[in-house]
Amino acid sequence: MSDTLPSSTPSVPFLEEIQAPWNKHLTFSEKMYDGGFTTILMRIKEGKRFTDLELDFETAAKIADILADWAGRAKANQD
């Protein structure tokens, strides 16, 4: 019998990173928990300060739609 317990620490594979305006650095990782539950972790880093936003797929999809709609309008206004 093993003396180790199953790990409850999620696996966090890196997905992407981008530089954003005003010296912000964004990283995206997929956070996978035991049992198969996954989220996307977006870390916004500005200097020494950072904010983590962990989203399920439904919330991430809603935010993606909002951002895509806004980006389309903003680009059309610049053209």
trRosetta pair geometry for C-beta under 8 A, 3 or more apart (Angstrom, degrees):
i j d omega theta_ij theta_ji phi_ij phi_ji
6 34 6.4 90 149 -122 121 153
7 34 7.1 168 88 -59 65 122
8 33 7.9 4 -169 -157 63 90
8 34 6.1 -75 -119 6 52 130
10 31 4.9 42 136 -178 146 88
10 32 5.8 161 -169 74 94 40
10 33 4.7 -50 -100 -86 108 62
10 34 7.7 -124 -96 -14 65 64
11 31 7.5 157 81 -155 47 44
11 32 4.6 -14 60 59 97 103
12 29 4.8 32 177 152 90 138
12 30 7.2 170 -151 78 47 44
12 31 5.2 -7 -105 -104 83 72
12 32 7.6 -168 -75 21 37 71
12 41 6.5 -19 -143 25 112 146
13 29 6.3 167 86 -161 37 86
13 30 5.3 -6 61 53 92 95
13 32 7.4 26 6 -2 97 114
14 17 7.7 -29 -170 -35 110 100
14 27 7.1 -55 -139 -176 93 110
14 28 7.8 97 -167 85 57 54
14 29 5.3 -49 -105 -103 40 92
15 28 4.4 -57 68 107 116 96
15 29 5.7 176 2 -104 89 29
15 30 5.8 94 -53 -24 117 87
15 40 7.4 -27 4 -140 156 99
16 27 7.5 176 93 -153 46 50
16 28 4.7 8 54 48 83 115
17 25 6.9 4 -175 178 109 89
17 26 6.5 169 -153 92 60 55
17 27 4.4 -17 -102 -104 97 73
17 28 7.0 -167 -76 17 47 72
18 25 7.8 175 89 -156 41 51
18 26 5.1 -5 58 60 84 103
19 24 7.5 134 -168 82 52 54
19 25 6.0 -28 -109 -106 62 69
19 26 7.8 177 -93 21 13 78
20 24 4.1 -30 68 78 107 105
20 25 7.2 -168 19 -81 84 19
20 26 5.6 58 -22 -14 120 111
20 44 7.9 -32 31 -137 144 96
21 24 6.9 17 74 26 40 103
22 46 7.5 -9 123 -125 93 122
23 46 6.3 95 105 -142 86 80
23 47 7.2 47 128 -46 124 75
24 44 5.9 -16 -170 -168 115 93
24 45 7.0 144 -162 73 61 46
24 46 5.1 -31 -104 -82 75 95
25 44 7.7 144 74 -160 46 44
25 45 4.6 -24 64 64 97 102
25 46 7.6 171 20 -74 72 45
26 42 6.3 -14 -165 -169 102 94
26 43 7.0 156 -153 80 50 53
26 44 5.6 -15 -100 -102 80 66
26 45 7.6 -177 -79 20 32 74
27 42 7.4 161 81 -153 46 46
27 43 4.8 -5 55 54 94 103
27 45 7.4 27 1 -5 101 113
28 40 6.2 -12 -164 -177 96 106
28 41 7.1 150 -155 79 45 55
28 42 5.5 -12 -101 -101 76 71
28 43 8.0 -162 -72 21 32 71
29 40 7.3 153 80 -161 39 58
29 41 4.6 -16 64 59 91 106
29 43 7.6 23 7 -6 105 106
30 38 5.9 -6 -179 -169 98 116
30 39 7.6 161 -160 82 54 38
30 40 6.0 -38 -103 -105 59 64
30 41 7.5 178 -96 14 9 84
31 38 6.6 151 80 -157 53 60
31 39 4.7 -13 59 62 106 88
31 40 7.2 159 13 -114 85 11
31 41 4.8 79 -33 -32 116 114
31 54 6.4 -26 26 -137 149 112
32 36 7.6 -35 -164 -142 92 27
32 37 7.6 150 -156 83 49 47
32 38 5.0 -18 -101 -102 69 90
33 36 7.5 -24 76 56 73 19
33 37 4.5 -11 53 67 116 95
33 38 7.2 -164 16 -79 76 39
33 39 7.9 41 -17 2 106 95
38 57 7.5 49 87 -46 93 103
39 54 4.9 44 137 179 145 91
39 55 5.9 154 -168 72 96 34
39 56 5.6 -59 -110 -84 88 47
39 57 8.0 -134 -119 -39 47 61
40 54 7.4 170 82 -150 41 51
40 55 5.3 -18 57 60 88 92
40 57 7.8 96 -12 -88 102 56
40 60 5.3 75 30 -94 130 147
41 52 6.2 -22 -166 -162 97 100
41 53 7.4 148 -158 77 48 47
41 54 5.1 -15 -103 -101 74 80
42 52 7.4 146 79 -158 49 49
42 53 4.6 -16 63 62 99 99
42 54 7.8 -172 24 -77 65 34
42 55 7.2 18 1 2 106 111
43 50 5.7 1 -176 -177 98 121
43 51 7.2 161 -154 80 52 44
43 52 5.3 -19 -101 -100 78 72
43 53 7.8 -177 -78 22 32 68
44 50 6.5 161 83 -156 49 65
44 51 4.7 -6 55 55 101 95
44 53 7.3 35 -7 -3 103 108
45 49 7.3 158 -155 90 53 48
45 50 4.4 -20 -102 -101 73 100
46 49 5.3 -18 69 70 83 97
46 50 7.3 159 22 -88 60 49
55 59 4.5 -131 -161 90 101 114
55 60 4.4 128 119 -61 130 87
55 63 7.0 -66 -136 9 162 140
56 59 5.2 86 54 16 75 102
56 60 6.9 -142 93 -6 34 94
57 60 5.6 -57 -141 41 32 113
57 61 6.2 36 158 -24 66 106
58 61 5.8 -54 -149 33 28 111
58 62 6.7 28 153 -17 62 104
59 62 5.7 -53 -150 35 34 111
59 63 6.4 31 154 -15 66 106
60 63 5.8 -56 -147 40 31 110
60 64 6.2 36 152 -24 65 107
61 64 5.5 -51 -145 34 31 115
61 65 6.6 34 154 -20 63 102
62 65 5.8 -53 -153 33 31 111
62 66 6.6 30 151 -17 64 106
63 66 5.6 -54 -149 37 34 112
63 67 6.2 31 155 -16 68 108
64 67 5.9 -57 -144 40 29 109
64 68 6.1 28 158 -19 65 109
65 68 5.9 -56 -142 38 27 109
65 69 6.3 28 158 -19 63 108
66 69 5.9 -58 -150 36 27 111
66 70 6.3 22 156 -14 63 110
67 70 5.8 -58 -145 41 30 109
67 71 6.0 30 157 -21 67 109
68 71 5.7 -53 -141 37 29 111
68 72 6.4 33 157 -21 62 105
69 72 6.0 -56 -153 33 27 112
69 73 6.7 21 154 -12 62 107
70 73 5.9 -60 -151 40 33 108
70 74 6.0 30 155 -19 69 110
71 74 5.7 -54 -139 39 30 111
71 75 6.2 30 160 -19 64 107
72 75 6.0 -56 -146 36 25 108
72 76 6.4 25 155 -18 62 108
73 76 5.7 -57 -148 37 31 111
73 77 6.4 30 154 -20 65 106
74 77 5.8 -56 -151 35 31 112
74 78 6.7 27 152 -18 63 106
75 78 5.8 -59 -152 35 35 110
75 79 6.6 38 152 -28 67 104
76 79 5.9 -51 -149 25 34 114
